[in-house]
Amino acid sequence: MTDQDHQTDDRIVLTGGKHKGTPITRVPAAYLKWMVSTRQQMAGKARSELRRRGTVMPDIEVSGHAVNRASMKCLHQWKKDRHDAEGLHAWLARVAAEALRNGRQTDDIIYHKGLRLVFEFDCDWPVLKTVMVDERKSARVRIINERSN
């Protein structure tokens, strides 16, 4: 990548979409991130503008669905495993990163810390699509607990 790849200015305008005709330097960062993640026509220019602004692209994206599922099905694991002042979204991002490094993977599912994490990998970064309790591990823990009582 050359220095020119990192340069953007007001002469570059979006040619389509919600911000058609808007100089790329005035387009909201969220829209530029969307352009990059969905590989829109000007994704390279959007990526360069984000770098120019110092905007950090995520290592992992946590979908809203994953946060909703975790809030309904995984609160026990979150309460047990979270760091001080770590909210549900931050916990999911941390656990997802750990799972990518250390988890057991089968297709798009990674098993880690008693959870099944489903990822999408065909983006610029992994996207955590959903999360569920790994029922197989939960059943083993119940059996062990019953035996110890």
C-alpha positions as CSV (number, residue, x, y, z in Angstrom):
1,M,0.0,0.0,0.0
2,T,1.4,3.4,-0.9
3,D,1.1,6.8,0.8
4,Q,-1.3,7.7,-1.9
5,D,-3.7,4.9,-0.8
6,H,-4.0,6.7,2.6
7,Q,-4.7,10.1,1.2
8,T,-8.3,11.4,0.8
9,D,-9.7,14.8,0.3
10,D,-12.8,16.7,-0.5
11,R,-12.5,16.0,-4.2
12,I,-13.5,12.4,-3.6
13,V,-17.3,12.1,-3.5
14,L,-19.5,9.1,-3.0
15,T,-21.1,8.1,-6.3
16,G,-24.1,6.3,-4.9
17,G,-26.1,5.4,-1.8
18,K,-27.4,7.4,1.1
19,H,-24.5,9.9,0.9
20,K,-24.3,10.3,-2.9
21,G,-22.5,13.4,-3.9
22,T,-21.0,13.9,-0.4
23,P,-17.3,14.4,0.0
24,I,-15.8,11.3,1.6
25,T,-14.3,13.4,4.3
26,R,-17.8,14.4,5.5
27,V,-19.4,11.0,5.5
28,P,-20.1,9.5,9.0
29,A,-17.6,6.9,10.2
30,A,-20.4,4.4,10.7
31,Y,-21.3,4.6,7.1
32,L,-17.7,4.3,6.0
33,K,-17.3,1.2,8.2
34,W,-20.5,-0.3,6.6
35,M,-19.0,0.4,3.1
36,V,-15.8,-1.5,4.1
37,S,-17.6,-4.4,5.8
38,T,-20.0,-5.0,2.9
39,R,-17.3,-4.4,0.3
40,Q,-19.1,-1.6,-1.5
41,Q,-17.6,-0.1,-4.7
42,M,-15.6,2.5,-2.9
43,A,-14.6,0.3,0.0
44,G,-10.9,1.0,-0.5
45,K,-11.4,4.8,-0.4
46,A,-13.6,4.4,2.7
47,R,-10.9,2.3,4.4
48,S,-8.3,5.0,3.6
49,E,-10.5,7.7,5.0
50,L,-11.1,5.8,8.2
51,R,-7.3,5.4,8.6
52,R,-6.8,9.1,7.9
53,R,-9.3,9.8,10.7
54,G,-7.6,7.4,13.0
55,T,-10.7,5.3,13.3
56,V,-9.9,1.8,14.5
57,M,-11.6,-1.1,12.6
58,P,-12.7,-3.8,15.0
59,D,-10.9,-7.1,15.4
60,I,-14.3,-8.7,15.9
61,E,-17.7,-7.3,15.3
62,V,-20.4,-8.4,17.7
63,S,-23.9,-8.4,16.1
64,G,-26.9,-7.0,17.9
65,H,-28.5,-10.5,17.7
66,A,-25.5,-12.0,19.6
67,V,-25.9,-9.3,22.4
68,N,-29.7,-10.1,22.5
69,R,-29.1,-13.8,22.7
70,A,-26.5,-13.4,25.4
71,S,-28.8,-11.2,27.4
72,M,-31.4,-13.9,27.4
73,K,-29.4,-17.1,27.5
74,C,-25.9,-16.4,28.8
75,L,-26.2,-14.0,31.8
76,H,-25.0,-16.7,34.2
77,Q,-21.7,-17.1,32.3
78,W,-21.3,-13.3,31.9
79,K,-21.7,-12.7,35.7
80,K,-19.3,-15.5,36.5
81,D,-16.6,-14.6,33.9
82,R,-16.8,-10.8,33.4
83,H,-14.1,-8.4,34.5
84,D,-14.8,-5.4,36.7
85,A,-17.1,-2.9,34.9
86,E,-17.2,-5.1,31.8
87,G,-20.6,-4.9,30.1
88,L,-22.2,-7.6,28.1
89,H,-21.0,-6.3,24.7
90,A,-17.4,-5.9,25.9
91,W,-17.5,-9.4,27.5
92,L,-18.8,-10.9,24.3
93,A,-16.1,-9.2,22.3
94,R,-13.4,-10.5,24.7
95,V,-14.8,-14.1,24.8
96,A,-15.2,-14.1,21.0
97,A,-11.5,-13.1,20.6
98,E,-10.5,-15.8,23.1
99,A,-12.6,-18.4,21.3
100,L,-10.9,-17.5,18.0
101,R,-7.5,-18.0,19.6
102,N,-8.2,-21.0,21.9
103,G,-11.6,-22.5,21.1
104,R,-12.5,-25.8,19.4
105,Q,-13.9,-25.0,15.9
106,T,-16.4,-26.9,13.8
107,D,-17.3,-25.1,10.6
108,D,-18.5,-21.6,11.7
109,I,-19.1,-22.7,15.3
110,I,-16.5,-22.3,18.0
111,Y,-16.9,-24.0,21.4
112,H,-15.4,-22.0,24.3
113,K,-16.1,-21.6,28.0
114,G,-19.3,-23.6,27.8
115,L,-20.6,-21.5,24.9
116,R,-21.2,-22.1,21.2
117,L,-20.3,-19.0,19.3
118,V,-21.3,-18.7,15.6
119,F,-19.1,-16.5,13.4
120,E,-19.3,-15.2,9.9
121,F,-15.8,-15.2,8.3
122,D,-16.4,-13.7,4.9
123,C,-16.1,-10.1,6.0
124,D,-12.9,-8.0,6.6
125,W,-13.1,-9.2,10.2
126,P,-14.9,-12.0,12.0
127,V,-18.5,-11.2,13.0
128,L,-20.0,-12.9,16.0
129,K,-23.5,-13.7,14.7
130,T,-25.0,-15.5,17.8
131,V,-24.1,-17.2,21.0
132,M,-25.7,-20.1,22.9
133,V,-25.0,-22.2,25.9
134,D,-23.2,-25.4,24.9
135,E,-25.8,-27.8,26.2
136,R,-23.4,-30.7,26.0
137,K,-21.0,-29.1,28.5
138,S,-23.9,-28.0,30.7
139,A,-25.2,-31.6,30.8
140,R,-21.7,-32.9,31.8
141,V,-21.5,-30.3,34.6
142,R,-24.9,-31.2,35.9
143,I,-23.9,-34.9,36.0
144,I,-20.7,-34.1,37.9
145,N,-22.5,-31.9,40.3
146,E,-25.2,-34.6,41.0
147,R,-22.5,-37.1,41.6
148,S,-20.7,-34.9,44.1
149,N,-23.9,-34.3,46.1
